[in-house]
């Protein structure tokens, strides 16, 4: 790694560590005030942010980004209002730091509390979506963590403009500006520098495609919260309600194809297909979705023969894989083989079938009769989320402010000694 990037990482990291020592005990009022001020700054500086986003969109077009990736990159007035609302929602949340998670007395005279504490310094490495700058900054601040943000080269100018608003909020609340830092270069060497910064960063959160997340998981020396891909499945059971199924399938695939909660595979029970025909596939085709499939479903006009790797693929586009299965157990087996343990949905009116689906799959999020597009911290009432974690340790599912906390034990005695 180039020495200049190691030096830059050391400079940013030292500032982060110093800020973390102060932020860990900052009052709820000051943290909330910083987020409210940042929200006001985003609202007041809307045109400045949109102008910066235009530069990023030009850069993305020159790079040949796909329509789905361009959609992830784009900001408009509606999305900026979403950023403002997200900042205010996090500001209104109860402070997770200092929560007593458990409390008990021991026969030896000790009183013990397990209390939530910040993780320390969080590094967030992300691609395309500039709103992650606001979401990650807000959640880390609310949970008492300092954050080092390394946005994608595509969103460089947008992220800078949003970061300036967060910095304004910190200044106005009297909190250290180093609590939310943005890496000031597009060079990918800084990704490597962050992954090796064990002296400065306590956990890395990658937000992006398979290439980025795979790189982070392979090379990080710092612990990682990550999901490799969002290969989300929707299973239409034999007992699914037809109208509910039509609404959910169409929304799960087409609402926004470029997010990790977008459905990438539709599994249809043979008995549902026998009863209702090809309506779910036809709905997708009419909406402009390319349906890649095999066997009986290839008889439906407009479908395309699936390649071997289309099952288990994150398209992030107007493309979906589809397959007929023989009952819930075959659907479960398919998801276990091809899924990424992100989000799966079952469409059924049968309680026992739904319970079997929930019990026998171990994805981070399981849904019944609801769109996978709800796999989002804001929709879970968390205000925002820094990512969807699919690992088994510490955090799973939407990572909000509470999930960005660790804990410590507070032990009180009265001159108590061990015999």
C-alpha positions in Angstrom: 0.0 0.0 0.0 1.3 3.5 -0.9 2.7 5.4 2.0 0.6 8.5 1.4 -2.6 6.5 1.9 -1.2 4.8 5.1 -0.4 8.3 6.4 -3.8 9.6 5.5 -5.5 6.7 7.2 -3.4 7.3 10.3 -4.4 11.0 10.3 -8.1 10.2 9.9 -7.9 7.3 12.4 -6.1 9.3 15.1 -8.8 12.0 14.9 -11.5 9.3 15.0 -10.1 7.7 18.2 -9.9 11.1 19.9 -13.5 11.9 18.9 -14.7 8.5 20.0 -13.4 9.1 23.5 -15.6 12.2 23.7 -18.6 11.0 21.8 -19.0 7.9 24.0 -20.5 9.9 26.8 -22.1 12.8 24.8 -25.6 13.5 26.0 -28.7 12.4 24.1 -29.8 16.0 23.7 -26.6 17.0 21.9 -26.6 14.0 19.6 -30.2 14.7 18.7 -29.6 18.4 18.2 -26.7 17.6 15.8 -29.0 15.4 13.7 -31.9 18.0 13.7 -29.4 20.7 12.6 -28.0 18.4 9.8 -31.6 17.7 8.6 -32.2 21.5 8.4 -29.0 21.9 6.5 -29.9 19.2 3.9 -33.3 21.0 3.5 -31.8 24.4 3.1 -29.0 23.3 0.8 -31.1 21.1 -1.5 -30.0 22.8 -4.8 -26.4 22.6 -3.8 -26.7 18.8 -3.2 -28.7 18.3 -6.4 -26.0 20.2 -8.4 -23.3 18.0 -6.9 -25.4 14.9 -7.8 -25.5 16.1 -11.4 -21.7 15.9 -11.5 -21.9 12.3 -10.2 -24.6 11.3 -12.7 -22.4 12.6 -15.5 -19.5 10.6 -14.1 -21.7 7.5 -13.8 -22.8 7.8 -17.4 -19.3 8.2 -18.6 -18.4 5.0 -16.6 -21.3 3.1 -18.3 -23.2 2.4 -15.2 -26.4 0.3 -15.7 -29.8 1.9 -15.4 -30.3 0.2 -12.0 -27.0 1.6 -10.7 -27.8 5.1 -12.0 -31.1 4.9 -10.2 -29.2 4.1 -6.9 -27.0 7.1 -7.6 -29.7 9.6 -8.5 -31.0 12.2 -6.0 -34.1 14.3 -6.4 -36.3 16.4 -4.2 -38.3 13.4 -3.1 -35.2 11.4 -2.1 -33.7 14.4 -0.3 -36.9 14.7 1.7 -36.4 11.0 2.6 -32.9 11.8 3.8 -34.3 14.7 5.9 -37.0 12.4 7.3 -34.5 9.7 8.1 -32.2 12.1 10.0 -35.1 13.4 12.0 -36.4 9.9 12.7 -33.0 8.8 14.1 -32.8 12.0 16.1 -36.2 11.1 17.7 -35.1 7.6 18.7 -34.3 6.7 22.3 -30.6 6.8 22.9 -29.3 3.2 22.9 -26.2 4.0 24.9 -26.4 3.3 28.6 -29.4 1.0 28.3 -29.5 -1.7 31.0 -29.7 -4.9 29.0 -29.8 -7.2 32.1 -29.5 -6.8 35.8 -29.2 -9.3 38.6 -27.8 -9.9 42.2 -25.5 -12.7 43.1 -25.4 -14.7 46.4 -21.8 -13.4 46.9 -23.2 -9.9 47.3 -22.4 -8.5 43.9 -24.9 -6.4 41.9 -24.3 -6.8 38.2 -25.6 -4.8 35.2 -25.0 -5.4 31.5 -25.1 -2.0 29.9 -25.0 -1.0 26.2 -21.9 0.9 25.0 -20.7 2.2 21.6 -18.5 -0.1 19.4 -16.1 2.8 19.0 -15.1 3.6 15.4 -17.1 2.2 12.5 -15.7 2.2 9.0 -18.4 2.3 6.2 -17.4 1.4 2.6 -20.2 1.9 0.1 -21.0 2.3 -3.5 -23.3 4.5 -5.5 -26.0 5.4 -3.0 -25.2 8.8 -1.6 -28.0 8.5 1.0 -25.8 6.0 2.9 -23.7 9.0 3.9 -26.6 10.4 5.9 -27.9 7.1 7.1 -24.6 5.8 8.4 -23.5 9.2 9.8 -26.8 9.5 11.7 -26.9 6.0 13.1 -23.3 6.0 14.2 -23.7 9.3 15.9 -26.9 8.3 17.7 -25.2 5.1 19.0 -22.2 7.1 20.2 -19.9 5.8 17.5 -17.5 7.8 15.4 -17.7 6.9 11.7 -15.2 7.0 8.8 -17.1 7.0 5.5 -15.6 5.9 2.2 -18.2 6.5 -0.4 -18.1 5.2 -4.0 -16.2 7.0 -6.7 -19.6 7.5 -8.5 -21.2 9.3 -5.5 -18.1 11.4 -4.6 -19.6 14.9 -5.0 -23.1 14.0 -3.6 -21.5 12.4 -0.5 -19.3 15.5 0.1 -22.3 17.8 -0.1 -24.3 15.6 2.4 -21.3 15.2 4.6 -20.9 19.0 4.8 -24.5 19.1 6.2 -23.6 16.5 8.8 -20.5 18.5 9.8 -22.6 21.6 10.1 -24.9 19.8 12.6 -22.0 18.6 14.6 -20.6 22.1 14.9 -23.9 23.6 15.9 -24.3 21.0 18.6 -20.8 21.4 20.0 -19.7 17.9 19.1 -16.3 17.1 17.5 -16.4 17.3 13.7 -14.2 14.2 13.5 -17.1 12.2 14.7 -18.2 11.9 11.1 -15.3 11.9 8.6 -15.4 11.3 4.8 -12.4 9.9 3.1 -11.4 12.8 0.7 -10.2 10.7 -2.2 -11.7 8.4 -4.8 -8.5 6.2 -4.9 -9.3 2.5 -4.0 -6.1 2.3 -2.1 -8.0 3.9 0.8 -10.3 0.9 0.9 -7.2 -1.3 1.5 -6.0 1.2 4.1 -9.3 1.0 6.0 -9.4 -2.8 5.9 -6.0 -2.9 7.6 -6.6 -0.1 10.1 -6.9 -2.4 13.2 -5.4 0.4 15.4 -8.2 2.8 14.5 -11.3 1.0 13.3 -13.4 -1.4 15.4 -15.7 -2.8 12.7 -16.2 -2.4 8.9 -19.6 -2.2 7.2 -19.5 -2.7 3.4 -22.5 -1.5 1.4 -22.3 -2.5 -2.3 -22.2 -5.3 -4.8 -20.7 -8.7 -4.6 -17.3 -7.5 -5.8 -16.9 -5.0 -3.1 -18.3 -7.1 -0.2 -16.3 -10.1 -1.3 -13.1 -8.0 -1.4 -13.8 -6.7 2.1 -14.5 -10.2 3.5 -11.4 -11.6 2.0 -8.9 -8.9 2.9 -10.2 -7.2 6.0 -8.2 -7.5 9.2 -10.9 -5.5 11.0 -14.1 -7.4 11.9 -16.9 -7.0 9.3 -20.7 -6.7 9.4 -21.7 -7.8 5.9 -24.1 -9.4 3.5 -22.5 -10.8 0.4 -25.6 -10.4 -1.9 -29.3 -9.8 -1.6 -30.5 -12.9 -3.4 -34.1 -12.6 -2.2 -36.8 -15.3 -3.0 -40.5 -15.1 -3.2 -42.4 -18.4 -2.9 -46.0 -18.6 -4.1 -47.5 -21.5 -2.2 -50.5 -23.6 -3.3 -52.6 -21.8 -0.7 -51.6 -18.3 -1.7 -54.3 -15.7 -2.3 -54.1 -14.9 -5.9 -54.6 -11.1 -5.7 -52.2 -10.8 -2.7 -49.6 -12.8 -4.7 -49.9 -10.6 -7.8 -49.5 -7.4 -5.8 -46.5 -8.7 -3.8 -44.6 -10.3 -6.6 -44.8 -7.3 -8.8 -43.8 -4.9 -6.0 -41.0 -7.2 -4.8 -39.4 -7.2 -8.2 -40.2 -3.8 -9.8 -40.6 -1.1 -7.1 -36.8 -0.6 -7.1 -34.7 -3.2 -8.8 -31.3 -1.8 -7.6 -31.8 -2.4 -3.9 -30.7 -5.4 -1.9 -34.3 -6.3 -1.0 -35.4 -6.6 -4.6 -36.7 -10.1 -5.4 -34.3 -12.0 -7.7 -36.1 -15.4 -7.8 -39.8 -16.4 -8.0 -40.7 -19.9 -6.9 -44.2 -21.1 -7.8 -45.9 -24.2 -6.4 -47.1 -26.6 -9.1 -50.6 -26.7 -7.6 -50.8 -22.9 -7.6 -49.7 -22.9 -11.2 -52.2 -25.6 -12.1 -55.0 -23.6 -10.4 -54.1 -20.1 -11.6 -52.0 -20.5 -14.6 -49.2 -18.2 -15.7 -50.7 -15.0 -14.3 -47.7 -14.2 -12.0 -45.2 -14.6 -14.9 -47.4 -12.6 -17.3 -47.7 -9.7 -14.8 -43.9 -9.5 -14.7 -43.6 -9.7 -18.4 -46.2 -6.9 -18.9 -44.2 -4.7 -16.5 -41.1 -5.1 -18.6 -39.3 -7.7 -16.5 -37.2 -10.3 -18.3 -38.2 -13.7 -16.8 -35.5 -16.4 -17.0 -36.8 -19.9 -16.5 -36.9 -23.5 -17.4 -39.2 -26.5 -18.2 -42.9 -25.9 -18.2 -42.6 -22.1 -17.6 -40.6 -21.7 -20.9 -43.9 -22.4 -22.7 -45.1 -19.0 -21.6 -44.6 -16.5 -24.5 -41.9 -14.0 -23.8 -39.9 -16.0 -21.2 -36.2 -16.7 -21.7 -34.3 -19.9 -21.0 -32.3 -19.5 -17.8 -28.5 -20.0 -17.7 -27.1 -22.3 -15.1 -26.0 -19.4 -12.9 -29.3 -17.4 -13.1 -30.5 -19.2 -10.0 -28.5 -17.7 -7.1 -27.7 -14.5 -9.0 -28.3 -10.9 -7.9 -29.5 -9.1 -11.0 -30.2 -5.7 -9.5 -32.2 -5.1 -12.7 -35.5 -5.8 -14.4 -34.6 -9.5 -14.6 -35.9 -12.3 -12.4 -35.3 -16.1 -12.3 -38.5 -18.3 -12.0 -39.0 -21.9 -11.3 -41.8 -24.4 -10.5 -41.4 -26.4 -7.2 -43.3 -29.2 -5.7 -44.4 -27.8 -2.3 -42.8 -25.8 0.5 -40.1 -28.3 1.2 -38.7 -28.1 -2.3 -38.9 -24.3 -2.1 -36.9 -24.4 1.2 -34.3 -26.7 -0.4 -33.9 -24.4 -3.4 -33.5 -21.3 -1.1 -31.0 -23.1 1.0 -28.9 -24.0 -2.1 -29.1 -20.7 -3.9 -30.0 -18.0 -1.3 -27.7 -15.6 0.4 -29.6 -15.6 3.8 -30.8 -12.1 3.2 -34.7 -12.0 2.8 -37.2 -14.6 1.7 -41.0 -14.3 1.4 -43.8 -16.9 1.4 -47.2 -16.1 0.0 -49.8 -18.4 1.7 -53.0 -18.4 3.7 -51.9 -21.7 5.4 -50.6 -21.0 8.9 -48.8 -24.4 9.2 -47.0 -23.9 5.9 -45.9 -20.5 6.9 -44.6 -21.8 10.2 -42.7 -24.5 8.4 -41.1 -21.9 6.1 -40.1 -19.7 9.0 -38.8 -22.5 11.1 -36.7 -24.3 8.5 -35.0 -21.3 6.8 -32.3 -19.2 8.5 -32.2 -16.1 6.5 -31.9 -12.8 8.4 -35.4 -11.7 7.4 -38.4 -14.0 6.6 -41.7 -12.5 5.5 -45.2 -13.8 4.9 -47.6 -12.1 2.4 -45.4 -9.1 2.2 -42.9 -7.7 -0.3 -39.2 -8.2 0.1 -38.8 -4.5 -0.6 -39.7 -4.0 3.1 -36.2 -5.3 4.0 -35.1 -1.9 5.1 -34.4 -0.4 8.5 -36.6 2.5 7.9 -39.6 0.2 7.2 -38.7 -1.7 10.4 -39.2 1.4 12.5 -35.4 1.9 12.9 -35.4 5.3 11.2 -32.6 4.1 8.9 -30.1 1.3 8.7 -26.5 1.1 8.0 -27.0 -2.3 6.1 -28.5 -5.7 6.3 -26.2 -8.1 8.1 -26.5 -11.8 7.1 -23.8 -13.1 9.4 -24.5 -15.0 12.6 -22.4 -13.0 15.1 -23.5 -9.8 16.9 -26.0 -8.3 14.4 -28.4 -9.8 11.9 -30.9 -8.1 9.6 -31.2 -4.3 9.6 -28.3 -2.8 11.5 -29.7 0.2 13.3 -28.5 2.3 16.2 -29.1 -0.5 18.8 -27.1 -3.0 16.7 -24.2 -0.6 16.6 -23.7 -1.1 20.3 -21.7 -3.6 22.3 -22.0 -3.9 26.1 -20.0 -3.8 29.3 -20.6 -5.2 32.8 -21.0 -2.8 35.7 -20.3 -4.7 39.0 -21.1 -3.2 42.4 -20.1 -4.6 45.7 -19.9 -3.3 49.3 -16.3 -4.2 50.4 -17.1 -7.6 48.8 -14.2 -10.1 48.6 -13.9 -13.5 47.1 -13.3 -16.4 49.5 
